[in-house]
């Protein structure tokens, strides 16, 4: 088979080819390493390339008679907020540029056990604090659909890598939209699971945690299968959970779907509103009950202490090395009281659950605007930069507060050729239901064949020194 056929395949198809020995894991790994070497200079999706260890893993898989894990031999990247043994974990920050990790965190360990070949670390905004990926430690990460624009954040490197064909699938994390925003900007399916479904990467397991890891992929089936790999086993005494890959394929009963087009923080552009209304008609045609709902009530000031608490929890030895916005956010934590932050979270949670009501799903824009130009959200004062950036999360952050599952579904392109995403949010722990409805939409609104300009490009470029490549020179990428 040709390189183009391999790159156009799903991650599950690639895994099947490796399992049946139609393709070796090493061949697949080398193909993606060549693409990264040839094309990532335009995007800055990767911040560290682990070529040597990736090739060793691939060869080990090829030597086995049986292939452990559903994704054995498939390349993946890990966001640089997560720990990967034998790599740096910089959190997009000069303040943590020296942190080298000798072990995997809990999420990475599950991904590795799923048989993936980890190619490297993917760019994030500094401390994951902003929905754009423009940290001071390296050049901004760029959107493969339009390199003048952001791919979003904080999982911007994950989205850019998959959209550019540098990876077939990626891991990200989402504290206020950090999987869904970049997935929407890069024409991908992105999924934020229910709180607690995927283990906290650092073992914190806080009952009010905003952030959770999840998949970014071209299609629902790949994302559901990766979620099965990442998800924690059911708790003792709880009946076994059927795989999400199975749940996603089940026909859905008639569901109550409410549509919202407004937010106190953002008035969506006309093309975003039109995409939501088109999707609503598709859901109605699929047999679901669709009706308009009222927008939620809330302000950025109410959410701000929750975000300051989360960003301030990153153990940074010197805040003076942080960029303006992460420094401003994390510096507020010492003045916050845990009890007050938890009370604020609980009050917002109650309000938003009341707003969600008896609906099974809410449909909205994922983001109300097209991908902003690189650097266009920066303001003289960090509070103003944060406010401008926070508008990108107007529709996504709600479900980090409540811990409910939410997905972004590709819904076409604007007249200017920029991707549009629509969000489906479900009831707590109804992850399978959200995946199944998203898969219904994928069948009637097929999006996999719509790829970024030039994708996959020439796949035959050779990379010098690929076996010995160890890391990407971040300083060289600061231009």
C-alpha positions in Angstrom: 0.0 0.0 0.0 1.1 3.6 -0.6 2.1 6.1 2.0 -0.9 8.2 1.0 -3.2 5.2 1.7 -1.6 4.6 5.1 -1.9 8.2 6.1 -5.5 8.4 5.1 -6.4 5.3 7.1 -7.9 5.4 10.6 -5.7 4.6 13.6 -7.8 1.4 14.1 -7.1 0.4 10.5 -3.4 1.0 10.9 -3.5 -1.1 14.1 -5.2 -3.9 12.2 -2.6 -3.8 9.4 0.2 -4.1 12.0 -1.6 -6.9 13.8 -2.1 -8.9 10.5 1.5 -8.0 9.4 0.4 -6.2 6.3 2.5 -3.3 7.7 5.2 -3.3 10.3 5.1 -1.0 13.3 8.6 0.2 12.3 7.5 1.1 8.8 4.6 3.0 10.2 6.7 4.8 12.8 9.3 5.8 10.2 6.6 7.2 7.9 5.3 9.6 10.6 8.8 10.5 11.7 9.6 11.5 8.1 6.5 13.6 7.9 7.3 15.4 11.2 10.9 16.1 10.0 9.6 17.4 6.7 6.6 19.5 7.8 6.5 20.3 11.5 8.8 23.3 11.0 5.7 25.1 9.6 3.5 24.2 12.6 5.5 23.7 15.8 3.2 20.9 16.9 6.0 18.9 18.5 8.3 20.2 21.3 10.3 17.0 21.7 10.8 14.1 19.4 11.5 10.7 20.9 12.5 9.0 17.7 15.0 6.6 19.1 12.7 5.2 21.8 9.8 5.2 19.4 11.7 3.0 16.9 12.8 0.7 19.7 9.2 0.3 20.8 8.1 -0.3 17.2 10.8 -3.0 16.7 9.8 -4.7 19.9 6.2 -4.9 18.7 7.2 -6.3 15.4 9.3 -9.1 17.1 6.3 -10.3 19.1 4.1 -13.0 17.7 1.0 -11.5 19.4 0.4 -7.8 19.6 -0.7 -6.6 23.0 -3.1 -3.7 23.1 -5.7 -2.6 20.6 -3.5 0.1 19.1 -0.2 -1.9 19.0 2.2 -0.2 16.6 0.2 3.0 16.1 2.1 6.3 16.6 0.7 8.9 19.0 1.9 12.1 20.7 1.4 13.2 24.3 0.6 16.7 25.4 3.5 18.5 27.2 1.4 18.8 30.4 1.8 15.0 30.8 4.7 13.0 32.0 6.5 10.6 29.5 9.4 8.6 30.8 12.7 9.7 29.2 11.5 13.1 28.2 11.2 16.7 29.4 7.9 18.0 30.8 8.1 21.7 30.3 4.4 22.7 30.6 5.2 25.2 27.8 7.2 27.3 30.3 10.8 28.5 30.8 10.1 28.1 34.5 10.0 24.3 34.0 12.4 23.9 31.1 14.8 21.7 33.2 12.2 19.1 34.3 13.2 15.7 33.0 10.9 12.8 33.7 12.1 9.2 34.4 8.5 7.7 34.5 5.1 7.9 32.9 2.1 9.5 34.5 -1.1 7.5 34.9 -2.6 8.6 31.6 0.6 8.0 29.6 1.0 4.6 31.3 -2.4 3.5 30.1 -1.7 4.8 26.6 1.6 2.9 26.4 -0.2 -0.2 27.7 -2.6 0.2 24.8 0.2 -0.6 22.4 0.8 2.9 21.1 4.3 4.1 19.9 4.9 7.4 21.6 6.7 9.7 19.1 7.1 12.7 21.3 5.7 15.6 23.3 3.1 18.0 21.8 2.9 21.8 22.3 0.7 23.4 24.9 0.0 26.9 26.1 2.1 27.8 29.1 0.7 25.9 32.1 -2.3 25.1 29.9 -3.6 28.5 30.9 -4.8 29.9 27.6 -6.9 28.6 24.6 -4.2 29.5 22.2 -0.7 27.8 21.9 1.7 30.7 21.9 4.0 30.1 24.9 7.2 32.1 25.2 9.4 29.0 25.2 9.0 28.4 21.5 7.4 29.8 18.3 3.6 29.8 18.2 1.9 26.6 17.1 0.1 27.2 13.8 -3.1 25.9 12.3 -2.6 23.6 9.3 -5.8 25.1 7.7 -4.3 28.6 7.8 -0.8 29.0 9.3 -1.5 32.7 10.0 -4.0 31.5 12.6 -4.0 29.6 15.9 -4.9 26.0 16.2 -6.4 26.9 19.6 -5.2 25.6 22.9 -4.2 24.4 25.3 -3.9 21.2 23.3 -2.9 23.1 20.2 0.0 20.8 19.4 -2.2 17.8 19.5 -4.7 19.3 17.1 -2.1 20.7 14.7 -0.3 17.3 14.6 -3.4 15.3 13.7 -4.8 17.9 11.3 -1.4 18.1 9.4 -1.1 14.3 9.1 1.9 14.2 11.5 0.0 11.7 13.7 -3.1 9.6 13.2 -4.5 10.4 16.7 -3.4 12.3 19.8 -4.0 12.7 23.5 -5.0 16.1 25.0 -6.4 17.5 28.2 -9.3 19.8 28.7 -9.8 22.2 31.7 -12.1 24.7 30.0 -12.3 23.6 26.4 -8.6 22.7 25.7 -9.5 19.6 23.7 -12.7 20.9 22.1 -11.5 24.4 21.0 -8.4 23.2 19.1 -10.3 20.3 17.6 -13.0 22.7 16.4 -10.4 25.0 14.9 -8.6 22.1 13.2 -11.6 20.2 11.9 -11.2 17.2 14.2 -13.5 15.2 16.5 -12.5 16.0 20.1 -14.0 14.5 23.2 -13.9 15.6 26.9 -15.0 12.7 29.1 -17.0 12.9 32.3 -15.0 13.9 35.4 -13.4 10.8 36.9 -13.7 8.5 33.9 -10.0 8.9 32.9 -7.6 8.8 35.9 -6.1 12.1 36.9 -2.6 12.1 35.3 -0.9 13.2 38.5 -2.9 11.0 41.0 -4.8 13.9 42.5 -8.4 12.7 41.9 -10.0 15.8 43.3 -13.8 15.6 43.2 -14.1 19.1 41.7 -11.2 18.9 39.2 -11.8 20.9 36.0 -9.3 19.1 33.8 -9.5 15.6 32.2 -7.6 13.9 29.5 -9.3 12.8 26.3 -8.8 12.0 22.6 -8.4 14.1 19.4 -9.0 12.2 16.2 -10.4 12.4 12.7 -13.4 10.2 13.5 -15.6 9.0 16.4 -14.5 5.3 16.2 -10.8 6.1 16.8 -11.7 8.5 19.6 -14.0 6.0 21.4 -11.4 3.3 21.2 -8.7 5.6 22.6 -11.1 6.5 25.4 -11.4 2.8 26.2 -7.6 2.7 26.5 -7.4 5.8 28.8 -10.5 5.1 31.0 -10.1 3.8 34.5 -11.6 0.4 35.3 -15.0 0.6 37.0 -14.8 1.0 40.7 -15.1 -2.1 42.9 -18.7 -3.1 43.3 -19.8 -1.2 40.2 -21.1 -3.3 37.3 -18.6 -3.6 34.4 -18.8 -0.8 31.8 -19.2 -1.9 28.2 -16.5 -0.5 25.9 -17.2 2.9 24.5 -16.3 1.6 21.0 -19.4 -0.6 21.3 -21.6 2.1 22.9 -20.7 4.5 20.1 -22.2 2.0 17.5 -25.5 1.5 19.3 -28.7 2.9 17.7 -29.9 5.7 20.0 -33.4 6.1 21.3 -35.3 9.4 20.7 -33.4 12.0 22.7 -34.3 15.5 24.0 -31.9 18.0 22.4 -31.8 21.6 23.3 -30.1 24.2 21.1 -28.3 27.3 22.4 -26.9 30.0 20.2 -26.0 32.7 22.7 -23.6 33.1 25.6 -23.1 35.9 28.1 -19.4 35.9 27.0 -19.7 35.6 23.3 -22.1 36.4 20.4 -21.3 33.8 17.7 -20.5 34.8 14.2 -23.3 34.1 11.7 -21.6 31.1 10.1 -21.2 29.4 13.5 -24.9 29.9 14.2 -25.8 28.6 10.8 -23.7 25.4 11.4 -25.5 24.7 14.7 -28.9 25.2 13.0 -27.9 22.8 10.2 -26.8 20.2 12.7 -30.0 20.7 14.6 -32.0 19.8 11.5 -29.9 16.7 11.0 -30.6 15.6 14.6 -34.3 16.2 14.0 -34.1 14.1 10.8 -32.4 11.3 12.8 -35.5 11.2 15.0 -34.5 13.3 18.0 -36.7 16.0 19.6 -35.0 19.3 19.1 -36.0 22.6 20.6 -34.4 26.0 21.4 -33.2 26.6 24.9 -32.2 29.6 26.9 -28.5 30.6 27.2 -26.8 29.9 30.6 -26.3 32.7 33.1 -22.8 33.4 34.3 -19.8 35.7 34.2 -16.1 35.4 33.7 -15.5 36.8 37.2 -17.4 33.9 38.7 -15.3 31.4 36.9 -12.0 33.2 37.4 -11.2 31.9 41.0 -11.6 28.3 39.8 -9.1 28.9 37.0 -6.7 30.7 39.2 -6.8 27.8 41.6 -6.1 25.3 38.9 -3.3 27.2 37.2 -1.8 28.1 40.6 -1.6 24.4 41.5 1.3 23.8 39.1 4.4 23.7 41.2 6.5 26.4 39.6 9.8 27.2 41.4 9.9 30.8 40.2 6.9 32.7 39.0 9.1 35.5 37.6 10.0 33.2 34.7 6.3 32.8 33.7 4.7 34.8 30.9 2.3 37.6 31.9 -1.0 35.7 31.9 0.1 32.5 33.7 2.0 34.7 36.2 -1.0 36.8 36.9 -3.3 33.8 37.3 -1.0 31.7 39.5 0.0 34.7 41.7 -3.7 34.9 42.8 -3.8 31.5 44.4 -2.1 32.3 47.7 -4.9 34.8 48.4 -7.6 32.3 47.7 -9.2 30.0 50.3 -9.9 26.4 49.3 -13.3 26.5 51.0 -14.3 29.6 49.1 -13.2 28.2 45.8 -15.0 25.0 46.4 -18.2 26.8 47.4 -18.0 28.9 44.2 -17.6 25.7 42.2 -20.5 24.1 43.9 -22.8 27.1 43.3 -21.9 27.3 39.6 -22.4 23.5 39.3 -25.9 23.7 40.8 -26.8 26.6 38.6 -25.6 25.0 35.4 -27.2 21.6 36.2 -30.5 23.4 36.7 -30.0 25.1 33.3 -29.2 21.8 31.7 -32.6 20.5 33.0 -34.2 17.4 31.7 -32.5 17.5 28.3 -30.4 14.5 27.2 -28.1 16.7 25.1 -27.3 20.4 24.5 -26.2 21.5 21.0 -24.2 24.8 20.6 -21.3 26.3 18.8 -18.0 24.8 20.1 -16.4 28.3 19.6 -18.3 31.3 18.5 -15.6 32.7 16.2 -13.2 31.5 13.6 -9.6 30.8 14.6 -7.9 34.1 15.6 -4.8 35.3 14.0 -1.6 34.4 15.8 -0.9 37.1 18.5 -4.2 38.9 18.0 -5.5 38.2 21.5 -2.5 39.7 23.3 -3.2 42.9 25.3 -1.0 45.3 27.3 -2.5 44.0 30.6 -2.7 40.2 31.4 -6.2 40.5 32.7 -7.3 41.9 29.4 -5.5 39.2 27.4 -7.2 36.6 29.6 -10.6 38.1 29.1 -10.2 38.3 25.3 -9.0 34.6 25.2 -11.7 33.4 27.6 -14.4 34.3 25.0 -13.2 31.3 23.1 -14.3 29.0 25.9 -17.7 30.6 26.4 -19.6 27.4 25.4 -17.0 24.8 26.6 -16.0 25.8 30.1 -19.5 25.2 31.5 -19.1 21.4 31.2 -15.7 21.4 33.0 -17.5 22.9 36.0 -20.2 20.3 35.9 -18.0 17.4 34.9 -20.3 16.4 32.0 -19.1 14.8 28.8 -18.9 17.0 25.7 -17.7 16.6 22.2 -17.0 18.8 19.2 -18.1 17.6 15.8 -16.7 19.0 12.5 -19.5 21.0 10.8 -18.0 22.3 7.6 -15.9 25.3 6.7 -16.5 29.0 6.6 -16.5 30.9 3.3 -12.9 31.7 4.0 -12.0 28.0 4.4 -11.7 27.9 8.2 -13.1 24.9 10.2 -16.4 25.1 12.2 -17.1 22.9 15.1 -20.4 22.3 16.9 -20.6 21.0 20.5 -22.7 18.1 21.9 -22.9 18.0 25.7 -24.5 15.1 27.6 -25.6 14.1 31.0 -23.0 13.2 33.6 -21.6 9.7 32.8 -23.6 9.5 29.6 -20.3 9.5 27.6 -21.5 6.6 25.4 -24.6 8.4 24.5 -22.7 11.5 23.3 -20.3 9.3 21.3 -23.2 7.5 19.7 -25.0 10.7 18.6 -21.8 12.1 17.3 -21.3 8.9 15.3 -24.8 9.3 13.9 -23.8 12.8 12.8 -20.6 11.5 11.2 -22.7 9.2 9.1 -25.0 12.0 7.7 -22.4 14.8 7.8 -19.3 12.9 6.7 -16.2 14.9 7.4 -13.2 12.6 7.3 -12.5 13.3 3.6 -12.2 17.0 4.3 -8.5 17.7 5.2 -6.3 20.7 5.6 -4.9 22.2 2.4 -2.0 20.2 1.0 -2.7 17.2 3.3 -1.0 14.7 3.4 1.6 16.4 1.2 4.7 14.5 0.0 5.2 11.6 2.4 8.6 10.4 1.0 11.0 13.0 2.3 13.9 11.5 4.1 15.0 12.6 7.5 18.7 12.6 8.3 19.7 11.1 11.6 16.2 9.8 12.5 17.5 7.0 14.7 19.5 9.3 16.9 17.1 12.3 17.0 16.5 13.1 20.6 14.8 16.4 21.0 13.7 19.5 19.2 15.7 22.6 19.7 13.1 24.9 21.3 15.4 27.9 21.2 15.8 27.6 17.4 12.0 27.7 17.2 11.5 31.0 19.0 11.8 33.1 15.9 
